[in-house]
């Protein structure tokens, strides 16, 4: 009897996981969205993992330090990224920034994808999170630029007043950035400037990814 050829199993390929951090208003979200389009990636913002503050009166919620690492349920985030890395879908929380609460009994299903981009001010802070990345990016920008962009975003998207945004920036965002966010730049594979043209930042990231053999071309993941 002739020997039969051994069966070969094709295992699912682990996704390429990118971490993208930087101060609030640095331009990291804009860069993350463009890279998501260029790489046909799934974007996972840390903002959806803020802890629900429904147990607090609304006035107290607004005074919460949203820039401290403890404000995020990072253990759940790590678990979700580990699940996606193993090609398992997740149920991502949905966060309401106007009320500082998670929308109860509602989640968004996120399916595995060849490329996952994890984006947020603290994306490069948590050691367990950094251990899951294949590549990481830090977006640098001056305080004044970050503040002006934050005012514009929070007034337009989150129902805030300019006065409240400025007060929060001085009370928590700026000191927390100096303590936790800016030091996390040392863990980045590459640092780009948030004041430079978006196309140039994208070019730098894609070129480095290609050089490291993480992508075959601009639009095709290895």
Buried (B, 14 or more C-beta within 10 A) or exposed (E): EEEEEEEEEEEEEBBBBBBBBBBBBBBBBBBBBBBBEBBEBBBBBBBBBBBBBEEBEEEEBBEBBBBBBEBBBBEBBBEBBEBBBEBEEBEBBEBBBEBBBBEEEEEEEBEBBBBBBBBBBBBBBBEEBBEBBBBBBBBBBBBEBBBEBBBEBBBEEBEBEEEBBBBBBEEBBBBBBEEBBBEBBEBBBBBBBBEBEBEEBBEBBBEBBBEEEBBEEEEEBE
